Amino acid sequence: MVGCRYDRLRHPLCAGNLPALLLVVALVMAAARRGHGPTAERFLSWILLLPIGVTGLWAGSFHVFLPATAAALIGWQVSPFQFEVGMADLAIGATACIAFWRDLSFKAGAVCAASIFLLGDAVGHVREMVMARNFAPGNAGVAFYMDIICLCSLSLFCSSPANEGPCEILEVGRFA
């Protein structure tokens, strides 16, 4: 992917479509694995592994190792802060991938960290769209929508009544 330009037809993964593709694969895999644990936990696990985990590793790698490509897709100039964002992406991605094989308590922690990051990311995208008129594909496209979709999916499956235990603390107003 070195030297990847934003060209949907020639480089579909560089275009930022990978997160959406991984979400579809996660939903299909979770649905296909019926009988392997509670439905909500199955969907939560696959969403953590693919659209959160693998996407975090993928995005983090771009920010850390290909900062010019990542900046161009987002509509930014190259910045030293990309390394920090990339490391945060890598940390959340690795944690989410590990959560796939761990218990619900670990998954709850991964959901909490990923949710805070995704919410902040979505707010940042909106701010860029409104204040800087930045509608670059990496800012106002799939990345923005996936932040919102994944945030909602994590909240839905983690707070499902079928998930009795640690994920319940993530429900709004249920800290007591």
C-alpha positions as CSV (number, residue, x, y, z in Angstrom):
1,M,0.0,0.0,0.0
2,V,3.0,2.3,0.0
3,G,2.4,5.1,-2.4
4,C,-1.3,4.4,-2.4
5,R,-3.4,7.3,-3.9
6,Y,-7.0,7.9,-3.2
7,D,-8.6,6.2,-6.2
8,R,-11.6,4.0,-5.4
9,L,-11.3,2.0,-8.6
10,R,-7.6,1.1,-8.4
11,H,-7.2,0.9,-4.6
12,P,-10.5,0.2,-2.8
13,L,-8.8,-0.5,0.6
14,C,-6.9,2.8,0.4
15,A,-10.2,4.5,-0.1
16,G,-11.3,3.9,3.4
17,N,-13.8,1.2,2.5
18,L,-12.1,-1.5,4.7
19,P,-14.0,-0.5,7.9
20,A,-17.4,-0.9,6.3
21,L,-16.4,-4.2,4.7
22,L,-15.2,-5.4,8.0
23,L,-18.5,-4.5,9.7
24,V,-20.4,-6.5,7.1
25,V,-18.1,-9.5,7.6
26,A,-18.5,-9.2,11.4
27,L,-22.3,-9.2,11.2
28,V,-22.3,-12.1,8.8
29,M,-19.8,-14.1,11.0
30,A,-21.8,-13.4,14.2
31,A,-25.1,-14.4,12.5
32,A,-23.5,-17.6,11.1
33,R,-22.1,-18.7,14.5
34,R,-25.6,-19.3,16.0
35,G,-25.4,-21.6,19.0
36,H,-22.0,-20.3,20.0
37,G,-22.9,-18.2,23.0
38,P,-25.5,-15.5,23.6
39,T,-26.4,-13.5,20.5
40,A,-25.5,-10.1,21.8
41,E,-22.1,-11.3,23.0
42,R,-21.4,-13.0,19.7
43,F,-22.1,-9.8,17.8
44,L,-20.2,-7.7,20.3
45,S,-17.2,-10.0,19.9
46,W,-17.1,-9.9,16.1
47,I,-17.6,-6.1,16.1
48,L,-14.7,-5.7,18.5
49,L,-12.5,-8.0,16.5
50,L,-13.1,-6.7,12.9
51,P,-14.4,-3.1,12.5
52,I,-12.9,-1.9,15.8
53,G,-9.8,-4.1,16.2
54,V,-8.5,-4.6,12.7
55,T,-9.6,-1.1,11.6
56,G,-7.7,0.3,14.6
57,L,-4.6,-1.5,13.6
58,W,-5.0,-0.5,10.0
59,A,-5.7,3.1,10.7
60,G,-2.9,3.3,13.3
61,S,-0.4,1.8,10.8
62,F,-1.3,4.5,8.3
63,H,-0.9,7.3,10.8
64,V,2.4,5.9,12.1
65,F,4.1,4.5,9.0
66,L,2.4,6.4,6.1
67,P,1.5,9.8,7.6
68,A,1.4,11.6,4.3
69,T,-1.1,9.2,2.9
70,A,-3.2,9.3,6.0
71,A,-3.2,13.1,6.1
72,A,-4.1,13.4,2.4
73,L,-7.1,11.1,2.9
74,I,-8.3,13.1,5.8
75,G,-7.7,16.4,4.2
76,W,-5.0,17.5,6.7
77,Q,-1.4,18.5,6.5
78,V,1.1,16.1,7.9
79,S,1.4,16.7,11.6
80,P,3.5,15.3,14.5
81,F,0.2,14.6,16.3
82,Q,-0.5,11.8,13.7
83,F,2.0,9.6,15.5
84,E,0.0,10.0,18.8
85,V,-3.3,9.4,17.0
86,G,-1.7,6.4,15.3
87,M,-0.5,5.0,18.6
88,A,-4.0,5.5,20.2
89,D,-5.5,3.7,17.2
90,L,-3.0,0.8,17.6
91,A,-3.7,0.5,21.3
92,I,-7.5,0.5,20.9
93,G,-7.2,-1.9,17.9
94,A,-5.0,-4.4,19.8
95,T,-7.2,-4.2,22.9
96,A,-10.3,-4.8,20.8
97,C,-8.7,-7.8,19.0
98,I,-7.6,-9.4,22.3
99,A,-11.2,-8.8,23.7
100,F,-12.5,-11.2,21.0
101,W,-11.1,-14.1,23.0
102,R,-11.7,-12.7,26.5
103,D,-14.6,-12.6,28.9
104,L,-17.3,-10.0,29.0
105,S,-15.5,-8.0,31.7
106,F,-12.5,-7.5,29.3
107,K,-14.9,-6.7,26.4
108,A,-16.6,-4.0,28.6
109,G,-13.2,-2.3,29.1
110,A,-12.5,-2.5,25.4
111,V,-16.0,-1.1,24.6
112,C,-15.4,1.8,27.1
113,A,-12.1,2.8,25.5
114,A,-13.2,2.4,22.0
115,S,-16.5,4.3,22.6
116,I,-14.7,7.3,24.1
117,F,-12.3,7.4,21.1
118,L,-15.1,6.9,18.5
119,L,-17.2,9.6,20.1
120,G,-14.3,12.0,20.1
121,D,-13.4,11.1,16.5
122,A,-16.9,11.7,15.3
123,V,-17.1,15.1,17.1
124,G,-13.7,15.9,15.5
125,H,-15.0,15.0,12.0
126,V,-18.1,17.2,12.5
127,R,-16.0,20.1,13.7
128,E,-13.8,19.8,10.7
129,M,-16.8,19.7,8.4
130,V,-18.5,22.7,10.0
131,M,-15.5,24.9,10.8
132,A,-12.9,24.0,8.1
133,R,-15.4,22.9,5.4
134,N,-13.3,19.7,5.3
135,F,-15.3,17.2,3.3
136,A,-12.4,15.0,2.3
137,P,-13.4,11.3,2.0
138,G,-11.3,10.4,5.0
139,N,-13.1,13.0,7.1
140,A,-16.7,13.2,5.9
141,G,-17.0,9.8,4.3
142,V,-16.9,6.2,5.5
143,A,-14.7,7.0,8.4
144,F,-17.2,9.4,9.9
145,Y,-20.2,7.1,9.4
146,M,-18.3,4.1,10.7
147,D,-17.4,6.0,13.9
148,I,-21.1,6.6,14.5
149,I,-22.3,3.1,13.4
150,C,-19.7,1.3,15.5
151,L,-20.3,3.5,18.5
152,C,-24.1,2.7,18.3
153,S,-23.4,-1.0,17.7
154,L,-21.1,-1.4,20.6
155,S,-23.6,0.4,22.9
156,L,-26.5,-1.8,21.6
157,F,-24.8,-5.1,22.0
158,C,-23.0,-4.3,25.2
159,S,-26.1,-3.0,26.9
160,S,-28.3,-5.8,25.7
161,P,-30.4,-7.5,28.4
162,A,-28.9,-10.8,27.3
163,N,-25.5,-9.5,28.6
164,E,-25.9,-9.7,32.3
165,G,-22.7,-8.5,34.0
166,P,-19.9,-6.0,33.4
167,C,-21.4,-4.4,30.2
168,E,-24.4,-3.2,32.2
169,I,-22.2,-0.5,33.8
170,L,-21.9,1.1,30.3
171,E,-25.6,1.9,30.1
172,V,-26.4,5.5,30.6
173,G,-27.4,6.2,34.2
174,R,-26.7,2.6,35.4
175,F,-23.5,3.3,37.5
176,A,-25.2,2.5,40.8
